[in-house]
């Protein structure tokens, strides 16, 4: 295969790839879709514009993403979503949770029933202590994919974050049933049961 094009770092922190328009050169701290083997320049520009969340409400941002994928030719949608999914995964590895949420949201604007991306976005929401959003994603995830331990684990974590310990214990028990060797789920189940017992003891102590 031919060698990758040379890159040069600009003063503004962008890495410029030879032959790529400056507007498409990704920022180091916040990667965006770039033109390349998977995306042509026009598609990359459409996604870049939609993913620019500055001065946008959450509703406007979501609407722009949906509209962006409508403008992308059908034959390019899968590739565009794959690029955004990879960027989301990279952001998770770097613990850039807001960036991960943005990229996963872009994928879901094209494929709203992608259960794996829903589980991943729920995870990113959980890292930011945004329980209700994580709960919504995780609930939809397990609705779409009934036998998906990862989705149920996220569902249990979201319920726990929302202090719904009885429900989270039930979900973690289901995960342990599906994956008996899942140490994390077993630990969460024990924690939820301990919280329920503690709450019960407090309620009994406060009873007249």
C-alpha positions as CSV (number, residue, x, y, z in Angstrom):
1,X,0.0,0.0,0.0
2,X,1.2,3.6,-0.6
3,X,2.7,5.4,2.4
4,X,0.4,7.8,4.4
5,X,0.6,11.4,3.4
6,X,3.0,13.6,5.3
7,X,1.6,15.7,8.1
8,X,2.7,19.0,9.6
9,X,1.7,20.7,12.8
10,X,0.4,24.2,12.5
11,X,0.7,27.0,15.1
12,X,-3.0,26.7,16.0
13,X,-2.5,23.1,17.1
14,X,-4.0,21.5,14.0
15,X,-2.2,18.6,12.3
16,X,-2.2,19.5,8.6
17,X,-2.2,16.5,6.2
18,X,-0.9,17.1,2.7
19,X,-3.7,17.6,0.3
20,X,-6.4,18.1,2.9
21,X,-8.2,21.5,3.2
22,X,-7.3,23.4,6.3
23,X,-10.9,23.4,7.5
24,X,-10.8,19.6,7.6
25,X,-7.6,19.2,9.5
26,X,-8.6,17.8,12.9
27,X,-7.9,19.6,16.1
28,X,-5.7,17.7,18.4
29,X,-8.0,17.9,21.4
30,X,-11.3,17.3,19.5
31,X,-11.1,15.1,16.5
32,X,-13.6,15.5,13.7
33,X,-14.3,13.4,10.6
34,X,-11.7,14.0,7.9
35,X,-11.5,13.4,4.2
36,X,-9.7,10.2,3.3
37,X,-10.3,6.7,1.9
38,X,-13.7,6.4,3.6
39,X,-15.0,10.0,3.3
40,X,-14.8,12.4,0.4
41,X,-14.3,16.1,1.1
42,X,-17.9,17.1,0.7
43,X,-19.1,14.4,3.2
44,X,-16.4,15.4,5.7
45,X,-17.5,19.0,5.5
46,X,-21.1,18.2,6.0
47,X,-20.3,16.2,9.2
48,X,-17.8,18.8,10.4
49,X,-20.5,21.6,10.2
50,X,-23.1,19.4,12.0
51,X,-20.7,18.3,14.7
52,X,-19.7,21.9,15.6
53,X,-21.7,22.2,18.8
54,X,-20.6,25.7,19.6
55,X,-23.5,28.1,20.2
56,X,-26.1,25.4,19.7
57,X,-28.7,24.0,22.1
58,X,-28.9,20.2,22.5
59,X,-32.0,20.1,20.4
60,X,-30.5,22.2,17.6
61,X,-27.4,20.1,17.7
62,X,-29.4,16.9,17.3
63,X,-31.5,18.4,14.5
64,X,-28.4,19.4,12.6
65,X,-27.0,15.9,12.8
66,X,-30.1,14.4,11.5
67,X,-30.2,16.9,8.7
68,X,-26.6,16.3,7.9
69,X,-27.1,12.6,7.4
70,X,-30.0,13.4,5.1
71,X,-27.7,15.4,2.9
72,X,-25.1,12.7,2.7
73,X,-25.5,10.4,-0.3
74,X,-26.9,7.0,0.7
75,X,-23.7,5.2,-0.4
76,X,-21.6,7.2,2.0
77,X,-23.8,7.0,5.1
78,X,-22.4,3.8,6.4
79,X,-18.8,5.0,6.0
80,X,-19.6,8.3,7.7
81,X,-21.3,6.6,10.6
82,X,-18.3,4.2,10.9
83,X,-15.9,7.1,11.1
84,X,-18.0,8.9,13.8
85,X,-18.2,5.6,15.7
86,X,-14.4,5.2,15.7
87,X,-14.0,8.8,16.8
88,X,-16.3,8.1,19.7
89,X,-14.4,5.0,20.7
90,X,-11.1,7.0,20.6
91,X,-12.7,9.7,22.7
92,X,-13.7,7.1,25.3
93,X,-10.2,5.7,25.5
94,X,-8.9,9.2,26.1
95,X,-11.7,9.9,28.6
96,X,-13.0,12.8,26.6
97,X,-16.6,12.0,27.5
98,X,-18.3,15.1,25.9
99,X,-16.6,14.4,22.6
100,X,-17.6,10.7,22.8
101,X,-21.2,11.7,23.4
102,X,-21.1,14.0,20.4
103,X,-19.7,11.4,18.1
104,X,-22.0,8.6,19.2
105,X,-24.9,11.0,18.8
106,X,-23.9,11.5,15.2
107,X,-24.0,7.8,14.6
108,X,-27.4,7.5,16.2
109,X,-28.8,10.2,14.0
110,X,-28.2,7.9,11.1
111,X,-28.8,4.6,12.9
112,X,-31.1,5.3,16.0
113,X,-31.4,1.6,16.7
114,X,-27.7,0.8,17.0
115,X,-27.8,-1.0,20.4
116,X,-24.0,-1.0,20.8
117,X,-23.7,2.7,20.2
118,X,-26.5,3.3,22.7
119,X,-24.6,1.3,25.3
120,X,-21.5,3.2,24.6
121,X,-23.1,6.6,24.8
122,X,-24.8,5.5,28.1
123,X,-21.3,4.7,29.4
124,X,-20.1,8.2,28.5
125,X,-23.1,9.8,30.2
126,X,-22.4,7.7,33.3
127,X,-18.9,9.1,33.5
128,X,-20.4,12.5,33.6
129,X,-22.9,11.5,36.3
130,X,-25.8,12.2,33.9
131,X,-28.0,9.3,35.1
132,X,-31.3,10.1,33.4
133,X,-29.6,10.3,29.9
134,X,-27.7,7.1,30.5
135,X,-30.9,5.4,31.7
136,X,-32.8,6.4,28.6
137,X,-30.0,5.1,26.3
138,X,-29.5,1.9,28.3
139,X,-33.3,1.2,28.5
140,X,-33.6,1.5,24.7
141,X,-30.5,-0.6,24.2
142,X,-31.9,-3.6,26.1
143,X,-35.3,-3.1,24.5
144,X,-33.7,-3.5,21.1
145,X,-31.3,-6.3,22.1
146,X,-32.8,-8.7,24.6
147,X,-29.7,-10.9,25.1
148,X,-27.0,-8.3,25.5
149,X,-25.1,-8.5,28.8
150,X,-23.2,-5.3,28.2
151,X,-26.4,-3.4,27.6
152,X,-28.0,-4.8,30.8
153,X,-24.9,-3.9,32.8
154,X,-25.1,-0.3,31.6
155,X,-28.8,-0.4,32.4
156,X,-28.0,-1.5,36.0
157,X,-25.4,1.2,36.3
158,X,-27.8,3.9,35.1
159,X,-30.4,2.7,37.6
160,X,-27.8,2.8,40.3
161,X,-26.8,6.4,39.3
162,X,-30.5,7.4,39.6
163,X,-30.6,5.8,43.1
164,X,-33.1,3.1,42.0
165,X,-31.3,0.4,43.9
166,X,-34.1,-2.2,43.9
167,X,-34.4,-2.1,40.2
168,X,-30.6,-2.0,39.7
169,X,-30.2,-5.1,41.9
170,X,-32.7,-6.9,39.7
171,X,-30.9,-6.0,36.5
172,X,-27.4,-6.9,37.9
173,X,-28.8,-10.2,39.0
174,X,-29.9,-10.8,35.4
175,X,-26.4,-9.9,34.1
176,X,-24.8,-12.4,36.6
177,X,-27.3,-15.0,35.4
178,X,-26.3,-14.3,31.8
179,X,-22.6,-14.1,32.6
180,X,-21.8,-16.0,35.8
181,X,-18.2,-15.0,35.6
182,X,-18.9,-11.2,35.4
183,X,-17.1,-10.0,38.5
184,X,-18.1,-6.4,38.0
185,X,-21.8,-7.2,37.8
186,X,-21.5,-9.4,40.9
187,X,-19.9,-6.6,42.8
188,X,-22.5,-4.1,41.7
189,X,-25.3,-6.5,42.7
190,X,-23.8,-6.9,46.2
191,X,-23.5,-3.1,46.5
192,X,-27.1,-2.6,45.4
193,X,-28.3,-5.2,47.9
194,X,-26.3,-3.5,50.7
195,X,-27.8,-0.2,49.8
196,X,-31.3,-1.6,50.0
197,X,-30.5,-3.2,53.4
198,X,-29.1,0.1,54.7
199,X,-32.1,2.1,53.5
200,X,-34.4,-0.5,55.0
201,X,-32.6,-0.2,58.4
202,X,-32.8,3.5,58.3
203,X,-36.5,3.4,57.5
204,X,-37.1,1.0,60.4
205,X,-35.2,3.2,62.8
206,X,-37.3,6.2,61.8
207,X,-40.5,4.4,62.2
208,X,-42.7,5.7,65.1
